Amino acid sequence: MTDSLAVAFRVDASTLMGSGHVMRCLSLADALSEAGARCFFVMRQEPGSLEGAVRSRGHRFLMLSSGGTEKSARRSESEPPHAGWLGVGWKADASETLQALKGIELDWLVVDHYALDNRWESDLVGSCRRLMAIDDLADRKHQCDLLLDQNLGRKPDDYDGLIPGHAKKLIGSDYALLRPEFRRARAMSLEARQTREPRNILVSMGGVDGANVTGDVLRVLDTIEVVPAYRVTVVLGAACPHIDEVIEQAESMRLDARVVVNANNMAELMSKADLAIGAAGGSAWERCCLGLPSLLVVMADNQRPGAEALKRAGAALSLGWPDAIEKTLPRAISDVFAPGRLLEMSQNAAAICDGLGVRRVADALREVSDE
């Protein structure tokens, strides 16, 4: 990659969407920046937008106006199912994005947004030399040169007819966009799991957890007889609206529980944990990289296929939707703490993701640029 490479990311985070899309784009942007690229983030002004995280990593932040009140509904059958997440019409968003990028000669525009499809991308292709779409759903068309879907169980032909014939596909968990600390911690984490006695449970429901599923998990854990023998670490993002409530709950439990807000050492916390209870989102690949078995809570429809794929691979158990936790969590705890079960799940998880995905994606960007 040349020093002059310019890459822009159109991505959002909010209390509605969570932080996962921005965090994986940041992982890719960090890798590109280390190779000399200039990275720009075009994001809509929303509560929980993660502007500080973008700026702290040295990337340029280009803010779009607030999305107003259009988030609640799918507006028509022609719109993507998640169109309401954008907050404005796709045409208005395309126009604002073009204005924000005016004067920047882009080599790549990376789009990671469930509300955007080939129509928006077609309006933006003239602003960049190449366009990359990051998707998890395979539910709409894209006008792109490179397509990334990092989910376990996804097949290349799921995108047949949805992207141009010339577009290169990066499909599967080999391309999971993880921060480098997970790759660096992998070997030591896997080795430690071979001999140590399980003692630590990690609870992490993502960066926002607006419904406070964390609180539901803690309440049920506190009723399970075997759990008091374990130390419970709860991780919350700074954008979580229930931080004070969860801290107070943790302090009043019979369990040995502590709460960490905005952790900057997730690889270390995951490496020390013997079991994770968490959302079935992008952090599932971080856990797999470190061989950390998971009990997965499905927080959104798009997380169900990933949760089922991880269950089939023997790396995790699915707890289902949050309202099922009271019934499913006690049974799952009994299952995973059976002799040898955690180690078996750990080995299955480690086989899914090796932490080198961001390097593979960055290499693919370079190769497509050179074509």
LOZAMAR-774948 format. One record per residue (C-alpha): residue number from 1; x, y, z. Coordinates in steps of 0.5 Angstrom, whole numbers, plus 500, padded with zeros to 3 digits. Example, Ala and Ser with C-alpha at 12.3 -4.5 7.8 and 13.67 -1.06 7.14 Angstrom:
1,525,491,516
2,527,498,514
//
This chain:
1,500,500,500
2,502,507,498
3,503,513,503
4,498,516,499
5,492,511,500
6,486,514,502
7,480,510,505
8,473,513,508
9,469,509,512
10,461,510,512
11,459,507,518
12,455,508,524
13,454,507,532
14,448,508,536
15,444,506,542
16,440,503,537
17,445,499,533
18,450,498,538
19,458,499,537
20,460,493,533
21,460,496,526
22,464,501,528
23,469,497,532
24,471,492,526
25,472,498,522
26,476,501,527
27,480,495,527
28,481,495,519
29,483,502,519
30,488,501,524
31,491,496,520
32,491,500,514
33,494,506,518
34,500,503,520
35,501,501,513
36,501,509,511
37,494,510,509
38,490,516,511
39,483,514,514
40,476,518,515
41,470,516,518
42,463,519,516
43,458,518,521
44,452,520,523
45,451,524,530
46,447,520,535
47,448,518,542
48,453,513,542
49,457,515,536
50,464,513,538
51,467,519,536
52,472,519,541
53,474,512,540
54,475,514,532
55,479,520,534
56,483,517,539
57,486,512,534
58,488,518,530
59,483,518,524
60,479,523,521
61,472,524,524
62,467,527,519
63,460,528,522
64,453,528,519
65,447,531,522
66,443,528,527
67,438,523,523
68,432,526,526
69,426,521,528
70,426,516,522
71,429,510,525
72,423,507,528
73,420,503,521
74,421,500,515
75,419,505,510
76,417,501,504
77,418,494,501
78,423,497,496
79,427,499,502
80,432,494,506
81,429,491,512
82,434,496,517
83,433,502,513
84,430,505,519
85,437,505,522
86,439,510,518
87,435,516,521
88,434,519,514
89,433,517,507
90,438,514,503
91,438,519,498
92,439,524,503
93,445,520,506
94,448,519,500
95,448,527,498
96,451,529,505
97,456,523,505
98,459,526,498
99,459,533,501
100,463,531,507
101,468,527,502
102,468,533,498
103,476,534,496
104,478,528,498
105,481,523,493
106,479,516,495
107,482,510,493
108,477,506,497
109,470,507,500
110,468,502,505
111,461,501,507
112,458,498,513
113,451,499,514
114,445,495,514
115,441,501,512
116,445,502,505
117,445,498,499
118,446,498,491
119,443,505,490
120,447,509,495
121,453,505,493
122,451,507,486
123,451,514,488
124,458,514,491
125,462,510,486
126,464,516,483
127,467,519,489
128,472,513,490
129,476,509,486
130,474,502,489
131,468,501,494
132,468,495,499
133,461,493,502
134,462,489,509
135,455,485,510
136,453,480,515
137,446,479,512
138,446,477,505
139,439,481,504
140,440,486,499
141,444,488,493
142,451,492,493
143,455,495,488
144,462,494,490
145,469,491,488
146,470,487,494
147,465,484,499
148,466,482,506
149,462,477,510
150,466,475,516
151,460,470,519
152,461,463,520
153,457,458,516
154,456,464,510
155,457,461,503
156,460,465,497
157,454,463,493
158,449,467,498
159,451,473,495
160,450,470,488
161,446,476,484
162,447,481,490
163,454,483,487
164,457,485,481
165,460,479,477
166,467,482,478
167,467,483,485
168,471,479,490
169,468,476,496
170,471,475,502
171,467,470,506
172,468,467,513
173,471,467,520
174,478,467,517
175,476,474,515
176,474,477,522
177,476,484,523
178,479,483,530
179,484,488,533
180,491,485,534
181,491,484,541
182,487,478,540
183,492,475,535
184,498,477,540
185,494,474,546
186,492,467,542
187,498,463,544
188,498,464,551
189,491,464,552
190,490,457,549
191,496,454,553
192,493,456,559
193,487,453,558
194,490,446,558
195,492,446,565
196,488,451,569
197,482,450,574
198,476,454,571
199,475,459,576
200,472,466,572
201,466,468,568
202,466,474,563
203,459,477,562
204,459,482,556
205,453,484,552
206,456,489,547
207,458,496,548
208,451,499,549
209,446,494,552
210,440,498,552
211,435,493,554
212,440,491,560
213,440,484,559
214,447,484,563
215,442,485,569
216,438,479,567
217,444,475,566
218,447,477,573
219,440,476,577
220,439,469,574
221,447,467,575
222,446,469,583
223,440,463,583
224,445,458,580
225,448,454,586
226,455,452,582
227,456,459,580
228,458,462,587
229,465,458,586
230,467,463,580
231,469,470,580
232,464,474,575
233,467,480,571
234,462,484,568
235,464,489,562
236,460,495,560
237,461,500,554
238,461,507,556
239,455,508,552
240,451,503,556
241,445,507,560
242,445,502,566
243,452,503,568
244,450,505,575
245,444,500,576
246,449,494,574
247,454,496,579
248,449,497,585
249,446,490,583
250,453,487,582
251,455,490,589
252,449,487,592
253,449,480,590
254,452,474,593
255,457,472,588
256,464,475,587
257,462,480,582
258,466,486,579
259,464,491,574
260,469,494,569
261,467,500,564
262,470,501,558
263,475,496,558
264,481,497,554
265,484,490,556
266,479,486,553
267,484,481,550
268,487,480,557
269,480,479,560
270,478,474,555
271,484,470,556
272,483,470,564
273,476,468,563
274,474,460,563
275,467,462,560
276,464,468,557
277,456,469,557
278,455,475,551
279,451,477,545
280,452,473,539
281,455,479,535
282,462,481,533
283,465,479,539
284,464,472,538
285,470,472,534
286,474,475,539
287,472,469,544
288,474,464,539
289,481,467,537
290,482,466,544
291,479,459,545
292,474,462,550
293,467,458,550
294,461,462,550
295,454,462,552
296,450,466,547
297,445,471,548
298,441,473,541
299,440,480,541
300,437,481,534
301,435,477,528
302,441,478,525
303,445,474,530
304,441,468,530
305,445,464,524
306,452,466,527
307,449,463,534
308,447,457,531
309,453,456,527
310,457,457,533
311,453,451,537
312,454,447,531
313,461,448,531
314,461,446,538
315,464,452,540
316,458,455,544
317,451,454,547
318,445,458,545
319,441,461,550
320,436,464,545
321,433,471,546
322,434,475,553
323,427,473,555
324,429,465,555
325,435,466,560
326,431,464,566
327,430,457,563
328,436,456,559
329,442,459,563
330,442,454,569
331,441,448,564
332,447,451,560
333,451,452,566
334,450,445,568
335,452,443,561
336,459,447,560
337,461,445,567
338,461,438,566
339,468,435,566
340,472,436,560
341,467,440,557
342,470,447,557
343,476,444,554
344,473,441,548
345,469,447,547
346,475,451,547
347,479,447,542
348,473,448,538
349,472,455,538
350,480,456,537
351,479,452,530
352,474,457,528
353,478,464,528
354,486,465,528
355,486,473,529
356,489,474,522
357,483,476,519
358,484,484,519
359,491,482,515
360,488,478,510
361,482,483,509
362,488,489,508
363,492,485,503
364,485,484,499
365,484,491,499
366,491,492,496
367,491,486,491
368,484,489,488
369,487,496,488
370,493,494,484
371,488,490,479
//
